[in-house]
Structure formats: structure tokens, C-alpha cells
Amino acid sequence: MAPKNKTRDRIVEASLELFNAQGERSVTTNHIAAHLGMSPGNLYYHFRNKQVIIAELFAEYESRVDAFLRPPEGRALTVADKTFYLEALLAAMWHYRFLHRDLEHLLETDSELAERYRAFAHRCLQGASNIYQGFVDAGILIMSPAQIEALTLNSWIILTSWVRFLCTVRSNPGDLSEELMRRGIYQVLALEGGYATEVARPEVEALYQRLHVPLERIF
């Protein structure tokens, strides 16, 4: 049983590598099998088609984000938590960047995945809203409920469309880097700037400096 699981894991890892490098639409199961030096039949023994592999990768991504996108229990939020959330989002987005790059196509071709994604998006928006409320309660941000709702939606739109934006403005869409992804996180932080309290502003400004990527590196 163990060798079978190892082979399955290798297929998932190789698929993620190829999807990220070339885009999901450019990669077939034959490409994945050839990359691993195995027969297509061996791959089909573990995954009946590419959609099943994508579903497994989405489940990994979903689980990773669900694990951290929530306020801490038993204590108030700090600016250090803001760093944690932004860096955790950056790491997850970078590791599974093909999902964002090809999202609309993936959801159009798999109705079950689309349903799961809608539920995931709803949880993310609720989790982010709770986190923003936590920053308000901790005296780090000053926002009304309506402002929290708008900021949550705007942040989601930026994060989920950032990879596609990069692909439209760069001559080589395949040369995405973690630095370019970091600018997307910075854009979310920039939305929050006007809501930071005077007490929290020095730490927030330091976070701006840490995450900033000059615009000329984007194009």
C-alpha cells in the first residue's frame, strides 16, 4: 500500500509543478506521465483523469487556507498577526498559483469543483471579515461594519485576480515570481492604510516597507 501512496503523491507533486510552470490548460495527463517516466496507464490507475488531480490540489489549497484564515483564540490581534496573515496568503497563493491563473476555466469545466470553490470563497470572506473585526477590536484599525464588508470584498477581488493581472501585463506570463506575488499582498495592505489607528501606524508603515515592490518591476 505504501508504494502506491508514494506514487500518488509523486503524481500530485509533479502535476502542481507542471501546472504552475506552464498553466493547467497546456498540461495533459500524458505530459505528467512522461515527466515522471511512467506509462499513462500507471497514472490512470491512481487518477482517472486530470480533473481528479486538480480536485486533489484544490483540496490541499483549501485546507491550507482554512487552517490559518481565522482570528486567534483567547487573545487580541496584533500587527504581527497582520504580517502572519499576509505572508501565509502569499505562500499559499504562490504554491498553488495555477489555480488563480486558470480559475475561470477550471470552474467552467468542473461543476463539482465550482460548487466547492463557491463554498470556499464564502468561508474565506467570512473568515477575513472576522479577522478585520478583530483588528478593529484590538485598536489597530478603525472601520464600520460597512467598511469591513467593502474591504473584505475588495481584498478578495485583488488576491484572486492578481495572477491573471500579471499574465496580462507581462510579456512572458510564465516568469511569475514570489516578488511579483508580494506586490499583490501589498495592494491589499494599501487598501487598509486609511483605517490604521495612530497607535498602530508605525508598525503598519514598517510592514508597507517590507512588502513593497516597485511598480516598474511589474511590467
N, C-alpha and C positions, 0 to 999 in steps of 0.2 A: 504493500500500500504506500509506503514512504516514497519509493522511486516515482510512482505515479503522481503524487503530490508535488514532488520536486519538478517534474516535467511540466505540470500545470503552472506552477509558479514561474518557471522559465518562459513559458509562452506569454503569460501576462506581462512580465517584465520586458520582454522583447517587443511586444506589441506597443506598450507605452513608449518605449524608446523610439520606435519607428513612427508612431502616430505623432509624437512631439516633433520629430525632425522633419517629417515630410507632409504632415497633415493626414488625417484619417482617410480621406477620400482617395489619396494616392497609394494607399497600402492595402493589399489583398491578403487573404489567408495564405496564398502561395508565397507571397513575399515574406511573410512571417516565418513560414516553414523553412524556406530557403535560408533565411537569416540565421536560423537555429541549426541548420544542417540536418533537418528531419524531413520525412515524407509528409505530404499533405494529409495522407490517411492517418498518420500518427497524431497530427494536430487535431483532426476531426474527431478522433477518439476522445479527446478531452473537451473540445469545444465544437459544437455542431456548425457554428458559423461565426462571422466576425461580430455580429450584434451581441452575442453572448459574452465575448471578450470585452466589448465596450461596456456592457452592463456590469461586469465584474469590476472594471476600472472605475466606473462611476460609483459603485458601492464603496470602494476604497476611499474615493474622494469625499463622498457624502459622510462616511463615518469619521473621517479625519476632521472635517469642518464641524460636524455636530459635537465632537468631543471638546472643542475649545470655544465655540461661539455662544457663550453664556456667562452671566456675571458670576464672580466667585461667591462661595457660600461663607457666611459668618464674618465678613469684613467689608469695609468700604473699598471702592475702586480707587486707584491712584493713576498718575500719569504714566508710571512704569507699566501699568496694565494696558494702557493705550499702545505703548511700544510692543507689548506682547501680542495683542490682537492684530496689529498691522503686520508684524513680522510673520506671525502664524498664517495670516491670509496670503501674504506674499509667497511663502514657502509652498503652500497648498496650490496656489494658482500656477506657480512655476512648475511644480512637479507634474501637474495634470493639465498643462496649458493647451493641449489639443482639444480638450472639452470646450474651452472657451472659444477657441479658434473656429471650430466646426459645429458650434452648438445648434444653430437652427437646422442644419442638415441632419444632425444626429436625432433631433427630436421629431423632425418630419418623417424620418424613415423607421421610427420605432415608437409606436403609440404607448407601449408599456413604460418605456424609458421616459417619455414625455410626461406621463402621469406621475411617475416617481419624481421627476425634476420639479414639477409644479408643487408637490408636497414639500420637497426640499427647499425650494425658494420661499415658501410660506414660513417654514421653520426658521430660515436664515433671517428673514425680515423681522420676525417676532423676536428672535434672539438678539439681533442688532438693536432693535428698539429698546429692549430691556437693558442692554449694555449702556446705551446713550442715557437712559433714565438713571442708571447707576452713576454715571459721570455727573449728572445734574445733582443727584442726591449727595454726592461727595464734594460738591462745590467746585468742580473742575470746569463744568460747562453751565451756562445759563440758557435754557431753552424752554419754550412752552410745549405742551403735547403736540400741537400742530406743527411746530418747527422740528420736533423729534421725528414725526412721521415723514415730513418732507425730506429731511436729511437722510433718513434711513433709505428711502426710495432712491434719492439721487446717488447715494453711495453705492447701492446695489447696481444701478444702471452703469456707473463708471466701471466698477470692478468686473462685471460680466461682459462688458463690451470693449474693454481696454485692449485685449489681444487682437481683436478684429480691427480696431482702430490702427494699431501699429502695422498690421498687414496691409492696410490701405495707403499708408503714407511712406512706407519704406520700399526701396527698390528691390530688396531681397527679403520677402516675408519669412524666409526660413532662418534668418540670422537673429532671431529674438534672443535677448539676454536677460539675466536677472536684474541688471541695472535698468533696462527699459521697463521691466515689470515694476520695479521700485517706484518709478515715476508715476505709475498708476495709483499706487498706495499713497504717494504724496498728494495726488489730486484729491483723494478722499479727505486727507488731513486738512488740505487747504479749504475745503468746504466748512470745516469746523472752526476755522480761525476766528471768525467774528463772534463766536459764542464762548470763547475761553474766558474764564474769570481772571482778574488781575493777579490773584494769588498763584494760579496755575500757569500764567503766561510764560514766565522764564523757562520752565521745563518744556512747555509746548513748543516754544521757539527753538529750543535745542533739538527737539525732535524734527522740526522742519529742516534744520541744517543737516541732520543725519540722513534724511530720506531724499533730499532734493537732488534731482538730476537735471543738468542744464538742458533747455529745450532744443538747442542745436544738436544734441546727441540723439534726439528722437528721429530727426529727418535725415 
